[in-house]
Amino acid sequence: ETLSLTGTLDPRAEVTVVPEVSARIERVLRNEGDRVSLGQLLAVLDDTDFRLASDRAKANLDLAEANRAHAKAEKDRADALLKTGGITDKDHLAAQVAVQIAEASHAQARSELAIAERQLGRSQITAPIGGRVAKRHADAGSIVNAGTPLYTIVDDSVFEFRSSVGSGDFGRLKIGEAVVVTVDALPGFVAQGQVSRISPKVDARSRSFEAIIRVPGRPELV
C-alpha cells in the first residue's frame, strides 16, 4: 500500500546574519552558493573606531591600576602611622576610603575594556551555522547599521519535506516510517527519507494535517 504526497522541500534551518554594530563593510569574503562552516569569517567591518575605543579603555585601566597601587601604599603608610600615633583616626579612615574608591574605579575600567574589546570583536562577521550562502545582501563599502541583513545561510545537511495530508489518512502515517522522495525538477532523483513529525491537529477548514519528513542533504538539492 502506497500513500503519495506532494509538498515543499525546505532546509532544516535558515539564518539571517546581521552585524551587532554599525560600521562600513571593508571586505566581503563569501558569495551565493559558497559553503561555510560554523564560525567561518564572512565579512570584515571597519574597526578603526572600535580599536581606538579599546586603546582608550586600556589606558584608563592602566591609570586605574596606578591609582589603586598608590592608594594601597598610602593605606599601608597610614596603618603604620596609626600604630605610632602619627596620624589621626580621621586621616586613617580617609586612606581606607581612598582604597575603596580606587578599587571601584579599577573594576569599572576593567569592565569598560571588556566592553570595548567585545565591540572590536564584533567587527568580524562569522557564520552562526554551517551550510551554504543563499543570499548576500550587502557589498563592500556599504555602511550598515546593527541588525541590517548581510547574509542568509541555509543548513542543507538535512532537509524537511512538508506535506498536507488528508485527515482520512491520519492513521496510515507513523513516525519513523520510511519514505521515498522524488523531485520533479530532478529526473531520476530518488532519496530515502523518514517521517520525523506529525501534527497532532487537523485543520478544520482544509480537513488536513501536516507531516514533516526528514531527508538527508544531497548536493543537487536546492
Backbone bond lengths (Angstrom), bond angles and torsions (degrees), N, CA, C in turn:
res aa  C-N    CA-C-N  psi(-1)  N-CA   C-N-CA  omega(-1)  CA-C   N-CA-C  phi
1 E - - - 1.457 - - 1.524 108.59 -
2 T 1.331 115.62 130.88 1.456 121.17 -176.46 1.521 110.65 -121.90
3 L 1.324 115.82 137.50 1.458 121.85 174.50 1.518 108.05 -114.87
4 S 1.349 117.08 115.79 1.459 121.77 -178.86 1.527 109.80 -95.26
5 L 1.336 115.90 129.03 1.458 122.02 -178.98 1.517 109.80 -125.70
6 T 1.307 116.14 146.62 1.462 122.65 174.32 1.523 108.52 -119.34
7 G 1.318 116.60 136.21 1.463 118.42 -178.06 1.511 112.55 -163.87
8 T 1.317 115.64 -157.58 1.459 123.22 -174.78 1.520 110.38 -118.04
9 L 1.324 115.20 136.61 1.463 121.29 178.25 1.526 108.43 -100.93
10 D 1.326 116.54 119.40 1.469 122.21 -178.22 1.522 110.15 -123.95
11 P 1.329 117.50 152.30 1.469 119.36 172.56 1.527 110.14 -66.90
12 R 1.311 115.95 155.24 1.465 119.99 -178.38 1.525 111.86 -62.16
13 A 1.344 116.59 -36.35 1.461 120.59 -178.91 1.517 109.24 -143.26
14 E 1.307 115.80 145.56 1.464 122.76 175.57 1.521 107.50 -136.55
15 V 1.341 116.52 121.78 1.456 121.88 -173.28 1.526 109.48 -124.08
16 T 1.323 115.92 133.73 1.459 121.93 173.45 1.524 108.49 -95.39
17 V 1.320 116.55 122.39 1.460 122.17 -178.08 1.521 108.72 -89.79
18 V 1.320 116.93 125.43 1.463 122.21 -179.40 1.528 108.73 -128.73
19 P 1.347 117.97 148.96 1.461 119.85 174.75 1.525 110.64 -76.67
20 E 1.320 116.28 151.67 1.462 121.18 177.38 1.525 111.94 -94.88
21 V 1.340 117.06 -3.88 1.464 121.95 178.33 1.528 108.65 -133.82
22 S 1.314 115.80 161.80 1.468 121.45 177.22 1.525 109.34 -96.13
23 A 1.323 117.12 129.70 1.465 121.33 -178.54 1.528 109.25 -169.80
24 R 1.326 115.53 176.83 1.464 121.73 176.36 1.526 108.74 -92.57
25 I 1.337 115.84 139.52 1.468 120.36 178.86 1.525 108.91 -77.35
26 E 1.319 116.68 122.11 1.460 120.86 177.56 1.524 111.74 -87.13
27 R 1.336 116.17 -43.93 1.467 120.15 -177.28 1.517 109.89 -143.99
28 V 1.324 115.47 143.73 1.468 121.71 168.25 1.526 106.67 -115.59
29 L 1.315 116.14 129.90 1.463 120.47 -170.21 1.522 113.51 -109.54
30 R 1.331 117.44 -10.81 1.452 120.07 -178.37 1.522 110.25 -134.47
31 N 1.339 115.66 149.35 1.455 121.67 -179.51 1.518 110.45 -127.92
32 E 1.342 115.60 177.89 1.456 120.28 -179.82 1.528 111.03 -56.54
33 G 1.321 114.97 136.40 1.458 120.86 178.32 1.509 114.75 90.44
34 D 1.344 117.48 -15.68 1.467 119.67 -179.84 1.524 110.61 -70.42
35 R 1.312 115.28 142.23 1.461 119.57 175.57 1.525 109.23 -91.07
36 V 1.315 116.36 135.48 1.456 121.60 -178.20 1.522 109.06 -128.77
37 S 1.319 115.35 155.52 1.457 121.44 177.27 1.520 109.54 -111.35
38 L 1.307 116.26 163.68 1.459 121.39 -179.78 1.525 110.59 -58.16
39 G 1.342 116.72 126.52 1.457 121.58 178.24 1.521 114.62 86.54
40 Q 1.332 118.26 -1.98 1.460 120.58 -178.92 1.518 110.57 -70.95
41 L 1.337 116.69 142.63 1.458 122.30 -178.08 1.524 110.39 -70.74
42 L 1.340 115.91 127.44 1.462 121.39 -179.06 1.522 112.30 -105.71
43 A 1.319 116.61 -40.16 1.462 121.13 -176.82 1.524 109.10 -155.68
44 V 1.327 115.42 159.88 1.464 121.74 -179.88 1.519 108.55 -125.89
45 L 1.328 116.30 129.07 1.456 122.13 177.17 1.526 109.86 -96.65
46 D 1.321 116.15 158.37 1.460 121.32 176.20 1.531 108.48 -65.41
47 D 1.340 116.59 118.86 1.460 120.51 -175.12 1.522 113.78 -107.05
48 T 1.353 117.67 16.72 1.469 120.25 -176.25 1.515 111.74 -57.93
49 D 1.324 116.90 -51.53 1.470 120.42 -178.76 1.524 111.17 -62.77
50 F 1.332 116.62 -36.54 1.464 119.41 -178.67 1.521 111.42 -71.24
51 R 1.343 117.35 -35.55 1.464 120.25 177.08 1.522 110.72 -67.57
52 L 1.346 116.53 -41.04 1.460 119.25 177.91 1.529 111.14 -63.62
53 A 1.312 116.08 -40.48 1.464 119.53 178.17 1.524 110.76 -64.76
54 S 1.337 116.84 -37.89 1.455 120.16 178.10 1.526 111.10 -66.77
55 D 1.341 117.20 -41.50 1.471 120.68 178.14 1.528 110.56 -62.59
56 R 1.325 116.59 -41.50 1.471 120.12 179.04 1.528 110.37 -64.33
57 A 1.328 116.34 -40.25 1.464 120.01 179.39 1.529 110.85 -65.58
58 K 1.333 117.18 -37.24 1.467 120.23 177.51 1.518 110.81 -65.31
59 A 1.340 116.72 -41.55 1.462 120.04 178.56 1.532 111.03 -63.75
60 N 1.326 116.85 -40.31 1.467 120.27 177.87 1.518 111.29 -64.80
61 L 1.346 116.65 -36.27 1.456 120.11 178.14 1.529 110.57 -67.39
62 D 1.339 117.00 -41.59 1.469 119.83 177.04 1.526 110.67 -60.42
63 L 1.332 116.71 -42.60 1.465 120.54 178.49 1.523 111.05 -63.76
64 A 1.336 116.25 -40.99 1.461 119.88 179.46 1.530 111.01 -65.33
65 E 1.333 117.06 -37.45 1.464 120.28 178.23 1.529 110.78 -65.99
66 A 1.334 116.60 -39.74 1.467 120.14 177.94 1.527 110.68 -65.27
67 N 1.322 117.60 -42.54 1.467 120.84 178.80 1.525 111.16 -65.03
68 R 1.329 116.18 -37.54 1.460 119.53 178.86 1.525 111.08 -66.19
69 A 1.346 116.28 -42.00 1.465 119.65 178.65 1.524 111.03 -63.81
70 H 1.330 115.89 -40.46 1.467 120.07 179.14 1.529 110.58 -65.19
71 A 1.338 116.74 -42.43 1.466 120.37 -179.36 1.522 110.78 -64.41
72 K 1.332 117.02 -39.67 1.455 119.83 178.52 1.528 111.34 -66.14
73 A 1.330 116.72 -38.82 1.463 119.86 177.83 1.530 110.83 -64.21
74 E 1.318 116.81 -40.83 1.461 120.56 177.82 1.530 110.92 -66.14
75 K 1.335 115.80 -35.56 1.465 119.91 177.77 1.520 110.49 -65.77
76 D 1.325 117.87 -43.51 1.467 120.85 177.73 1.531 110.65 -61.99
77 R 1.319 116.31 -40.56 1.472 120.68 178.03 1.522 110.83 -64.26
78 A 1.347 115.13 -41.29 1.463 118.51 179.43 1.523 111.09 -65.88
79 D 1.342 117.85 -37.02 1.467 120.79 177.39 1.526 110.88 -61.01
80 A 1.345 115.67 -43.52 1.469 119.59 179.97 1.528 111.18 -66.05
81 L 1.324 117.73 -41.00 1.465 120.87 -179.81 1.524 112.06 -68.38
82 L 1.343 115.94 -33.00 1.463 119.17 -179.80 1.530 110.50 -64.44
83 K 1.332 117.87 -35.84 1.459 121.24 179.92 1.524 111.63 -67.04
84 T 1.317 116.52 -32.69 1.470 120.05 -178.41 1.522 112.21 -94.69
85 G 1.329 116.09 -1.52 1.461 119.00 -179.48 1.520 113.70 80.19
86 G 1.313 116.46 15.56 1.454 119.32 -177.62 1.522 113.57 -88.50
87 I 1.332 118.24 5.83 1.464 121.39 -179.29 1.527 107.99 -148.98
88 T 1.305 115.92 148.90 1.457 120.07 179.24 1.527 110.31 -83.45
89 D 1.344 114.65 161.99 1.469 119.33 177.76 1.528 111.18 -61.37
90 K 1.320 115.76 -34.19 1.467 119.84 -179.86 1.523 110.84 -64.34
91 D 1.332 116.20 -44.41 1.471 119.34 179.81 1.531 110.89 -67.92
92 H 1.341 115.79 -34.75 1.471 119.33 177.57 1.523 110.87 -66.00
93 L 1.336 115.77 -40.87 1.460 119.62 177.43 1.526 110.95 -64.34
94 A 1.315 117.12 -38.00 1.464 120.63 177.77 1.519 111.41 -62.16
95 A 1.318 117.47 -36.64 1.466 121.17 178.28 1.525 110.38 -67.21
96 Q 1.338 117.46 -38.01 1.455 121.09 177.39 1.537 111.51 -65.29
97 V 1.339 114.83 -43.15 1.468 119.22 178.89 1.526 110.47 -63.85
98 A 1.330 117.05 -38.38 1.466 120.70 179.75 1.530 110.73 -61.31
99 V 1.333 117.03 -37.27 1.463 120.48 177.92 1.521 110.10 -65.84
100 Q 1.327 117.61 -43.46 1.465 121.25 179.71 1.526 111.04 -62.22
101 I 1.349 115.75 -41.91 1.466 119.32 178.16 1.527 110.70 -64.38
102 A 1.318 116.86 -40.93 1.462 120.76 -179.78 1.535 110.69 -65.78
103 E 1.332 117.33 -38.46 1.467 120.97 177.58 1.519 110.69 -64.37
104 A 1.338 117.26 -43.04 1.463 120.86 179.09 1.526 111.25 -64.09
105 S 1.334 116.66 -41.48 1.467 120.48 178.92 1.522 110.85 -64.55
106 H 1.323 116.57 -37.51 1.462 120.52 179.00 1.529 110.47 -66.44
107 A 1.333 116.73 -42.70 1.463 120.06 178.67 1.522 111.19 -63.30
108 Q 1.324 116.84 -39.86 1.466 120.62 178.58 1.523 110.76 -65.31
109 A 1.326 117.16 -43.26 1.465 120.91 179.90 1.523 110.69 -64.20
110 R 1.340 116.73 -37.03 1.456 120.30 178.86 1.529 110.96 -66.36
111 S 1.332 116.24 -39.86 1.464 120.09 178.03 1.530 111.13 -66.44
112 E 1.315 116.83 -40.99 1.468 120.32 179.22 1.521 110.90 -64.00
113 L 1.327 117.90 -35.98 1.464 120.84 177.21 1.528 110.09 -67.02
114 A 1.330 117.23 -41.04 1.461 120.37 178.85 1.527 110.84 -62.55
115 I 1.332 116.79 -40.33 1.463 120.61 178.30 1.528 110.38 -65.33
116 A 1.339 116.68 -43.72 1.469 120.53 -179.21 1.525 110.81 -63.61
117 E 1.325 117.50 -40.95 1.462 120.18 179.62 1.528 111.04 -69.32
118 R 1.329 116.47 -33.55 1.459 119.21 176.69 1.524 110.93 -66.39
119 Q 1.329 116.61 -40.96 1.460 120.24 176.43 1.522 111.29 -64.09
120 L 1.327 116.13 -37.92 1.467 120.03 177.53 1.518 110.75 -63.02
121 G 1.339 117.06 -41.09 1.458 120.54 179.20 1.517 112.60 -66.01
122 R 1.334 117.04 -26.05 1.461 120.21 -179.11 1.529 112.75 -74.13
123 S 1.315 117.30 -6.02 1.467 119.26 175.45 1.525 111.39 -76.71
124 Q 1.336 116.58 -10.05 1.460 121.75 175.58 1.530 107.74 -99.54
125 I 1.318 117.47 113.08 1.461 121.84 -178.07 1.521 108.54 -92.03
126 T 1.327 116.49 118.03 1.459 121.16 -176.94 1.529 110.39 -117.95
127 A 1.321 115.41 163.48 1.465 121.19 -177.51 1.526 109.99 -77.84
128 P 1.335 117.81 125.09 1.472 120.43 179.37 1.521 112.65 -77.38
129 I 1.337 117.12 -18.44 1.462 121.69 177.21 1.528 108.08 -141.78
130 G 1.301 116.45 164.68 1.452 120.93 171.99 1.522 109.80 -89.09
131 G 1.305 116.76 149.66 1.466 120.46 -179.72 1.506 111.60 158.95
132 R 1.336 115.91 -145.03 1.463 121.50 179.81 1.524 109.68 -125.38
133 V 1.333 115.02 146.58 1.464 120.39 177.74 1.519 108.34 -76.01
134 A 1.322 115.80 116.98 1.460 120.53 178.24 1.520 111.87 -89.21
135 K 1.352 117.44 -29.75 1.456 120.55 -177.64 1.515 109.89 -156.91
136 R 1.346 115.55 134.99 1.465 121.42 169.74 1.519 107.23 -107.19
137 H 1.328 116.99 122.27 1.460 121.14 -169.99 1.523 113.96 -96.80
138 A 1.327 119.45 -14.06 1.464 120.86 -174.28 1.522 109.94 -139.94
139 D 1.326 115.93 156.19 1.461 122.82 -179.75 1.522 110.13 -110.23
140 A 1.331 115.41 161.70 1.457 121.12 175.57 1.528 109.28 -61.28
141 G 1.315 116.34 139.46 1.454 121.92 -177.74 1.516 113.36 97.46
142 S 1.319 116.99 -17.12 1.461 120.01 179.29 1.523 109.88 -74.36
143 I 1.322 115.62 144.80 1.459 121.28 173.98 1.522 107.25 -96.23
144 V 1.315 116.09 122.30 1.459 121.14 -176.31 1.520 109.62 -117.38
145 N 1.311 114.68 148.23 1.457 120.99 175.30 1.519 109.39 -96.33
146 A 1.308 115.70 161.64 1.457 120.00 175.73 1.524 109.36 -58.43
147 G 1.319 115.93 130.36 1.453 120.49 -179.62 1.516 114.44 94.34
148 T 1.347 117.84 -5.16 1.460 120.55 178.16 1.531 109.78 -74.95
149 P 1.325 119.85 128.37 1.470 120.70 -179.35 1.530 111.80 -61.27
150 L 1.318 116.02 132.75 1.462 121.85 176.15 1.529 111.50 -110.73
151 Y 1.311 116.57 -43.23 1.463 121.84 -178.63 1.525 108.94 -141.18
152 T 1.331 114.08 154.98 1.464 121.39 165.65 1.520 107.04 -119.91
153 I 1.332 115.51 124.34 1.465 121.53 -178.01 1.519 108.79 -117.86
154 V 1.319 116.10 134.65 1.464 120.75 176.95 1.527 109.19 -114.59
155 D 1.314 114.48 138.25 1.460 120.96 175.15 1.524 107.40 -88.07
156 D 1.328 116.25 102.59 1.465 120.53 -176.75 1.523 112.35 -100.74
157 S 1.336 116.75 18.45 1.460 118.75 176.43 1.521 110.53 -72.64
158 V 1.329 115.52 -27.99 1.459 121.59 176.87 1.526 107.99 -140.39
159 F 1.339 116.08 135.44 1.462 121.60 176.63 1.524 109.63 -108.67
160 E 1.307 114.72 159.75 1.460 120.80 174.73 1.525 108.89 -123.38
161 F 1.314 114.80 120.37 1.453 121.65 176.30 1.528 107.53 -93.27
162 R 1.334 116.24 118.72 1.470 121.97 -177.98 1.524 109.13 -110.74
163 S 1.318 115.33 131.11 1.449 120.07 -177.43 1.525 110.12 -142.37
164 S 1.311 115.80 142.76 1.461 121.55 172.87 1.523 108.61 -86.92
165 V 1.302 115.84 127.50 1.459 121.98 -176.28 1.532 108.44 -117.28
166 G 1.320 117.00 135.00 1.455 121.34 177.66 1.518 111.79 -58.82
167 S 1.331 116.39 142.86 1.467 120.22 -176.04 1.521 112.15 -60.08
168 G 1.322 117.63 -25.38 1.456 120.13 179.68 1.515 113.37 -67.03
169 D 1.345 116.20 -18.22 1.470 120.10 179.97 1.519 112.49 -100.11
170 F 1.324 117.33 11.20 1.470 119.90 -175.62 1.535 111.24 -57.22
171 G 1.312 116.75 -42.21 1.463 119.58 -177.31 1.513 114.17 -75.99
172 R 1.327 118.30 -6.84 1.468 120.82 -177.39 1.531 112.74 -90.51
173 L 1.343 116.85 -12.96 1.464 120.47 -179.62 1.521 109.95 -103.91
174 K 1.325 114.98 136.84 1.456 121.39 178.16 1.527 109.37 -130.43
175 I 1.327 116.71 140.63 1.465 120.79 176.01 1.527 109.44 -63.29
176 G 1.327 115.42 134.04 1.457 121.61 -178.41 1.515 113.90 92.80
177 E 1.338 117.14 -6.19 1.458 120.31 -178.74 1.528 110.77 -71.01
178 A 1.329 116.20 143.17 1.461 121.68 -179.50 1.520 110.76 -73.58
179 V 1.336 115.77 144.20 1.463 122.37 -178.14 1.529 108.53 -135.17
180 V 1.300 117.26 139.00 1.459 122.94 173.40 1.524 108.00 -99.54
181 V 1.344 116.57 124.62 1.465 121.94 -175.38 1.521 109.49 -113.11
182 T 1.321 116.22 128.64 1.464 122.05 173.21 1.526 108.67 -123.61
183 V 1.335 115.26 158.20 1.463 121.25 -178.61 1.524 108.33 -128.47
184 D 1.335 116.62 125.47 1.464 120.46 -177.49 1.521 112.41 -59.42
185 A 1.347 116.13 -35.08 1.466 119.56 -176.71 1.521 112.92 -76.27
186 L 1.345 117.28 -9.28 1.464 121.55 -178.95 1.525 108.81 -125.18
187 P 1.339 117.72 85.84 1.474 120.33 -179.26 1.529 110.99 -57.41
188 G 1.309 115.93 132.28 1.456 121.04 178.25 1.510 114.14 85.57
189 F 1.333 117.25 -5.83 1.464 119.76 -179.21 1.526 109.78 -77.12
190 V 1.328 116.18 130.25 1.455 122.20 176.54 1.524 108.11 -138.38
191 A 1.320 116.57 131.62 1.464 121.48 177.04 1.525 109.10 -131.31
192 Q 1.309 115.29 152.05 1.455 120.72 177.98 1.534 108.69 -99.17
193 G 1.320 115.87 125.27 1.451 121.57 177.96 1.516 111.28 -119.19
194 Q 1.323 113.93 -176.90 1.460 120.06 -179.12 1.516 108.89 -148.30
195 V 1.322 116.83 137.12 1.460 120.53 178.34 1.520 108.50 -64.61
196 S 1.335 115.74 118.78 1.460 121.31 -175.75 1.516 112.53 -97.62
197 R 1.337 116.28 -46.16 1.460 120.47 -178.10 1.528 109.26 -143.88
198 I 1.299 115.48 151.16 1.458 121.89 175.87 1.526 107.78 -131.26
199 S 1.316 116.27 125.58 1.459 119.68 179.07 1.530 109.35 -63.80
200 P 1.329 117.71 130.92 1.464 119.65 -178.85 1.526 113.10 -81.73
201 K 1.340 116.78 -1.48 1.460 119.67 -176.52 1.527 110.60 -117.51
202 V 1.324 116.18 132.70 1.462 122.01 176.26 1.523 108.66 -93.69
203 D 1.349 115.38 129.65 1.462 119.79 178.38 1.527 109.79 -67.04
204 A 1.328 116.28 126.48 1.464 120.25 -175.13 1.525 112.22 -67.38
205 R 1.318 117.28 -29.33 1.465 120.30 -176.11 1.528 111.52 -80.08
206 S 1.336 116.04 -48.37 1.468 119.56 -176.56 1.525 113.11 -92.06
207 R 1.328 116.91 -9.54 1.467 121.42 -178.26 1.531 110.70 56.05
208 S 1.334 115.09 43.35 1.467 119.60 -180.00 1.521 109.55 -140.71
209 F 1.310 115.65 163.45 1.461 121.99 175.50 1.521 108.43 -130.31
210 E 1.325 116.64 164.82 1.468 120.39 -176.31 1.519 110.49 -101.17
211 A 1.318 115.03 135.55 1.459 122.17 173.54 1.521 108.33 -115.36
212 I 1.323 116.90 134.80 1.465 122.42 179.47 1.518 108.02 -114.38
213 I 1.325 115.49 123.23 1.463 122.50 -175.90 1.521 109.11 -115.09
214 R 1.294 116.06 127.65 1.467 122.28 -178.65 1.530 109.27 -84.09
215 V 1.348 115.40 127.45 1.465 121.36 -177.71 1.517 108.39 -126.02
216 P 1.340 119.61 123.28 1.470 121.04 177.64 1.526 111.14 -59.77
217 G 1.335 115.81 143.97 1.458 120.28 -179.70 1.507 112.28 -66.08
218 R 1.322 114.48 145.89 1.462 121.54 176.09 1.521 107.10 -136.20
219 P 1.344 118.51 145.81 1.474 120.78 -175.67 1.528 113.42 -58.13
220 E 1.341 118.06 -31.27 1.458 119.93 -175.44 1.525 112.63 -82.36
221 L 1.325 118.03 -10.11 1.465 119.45 -179.20 1.523 111.22 -79.71
222 V 1.310 116.46 136.12 1.461 122.06 177.90 1.530 108.23 -132.42
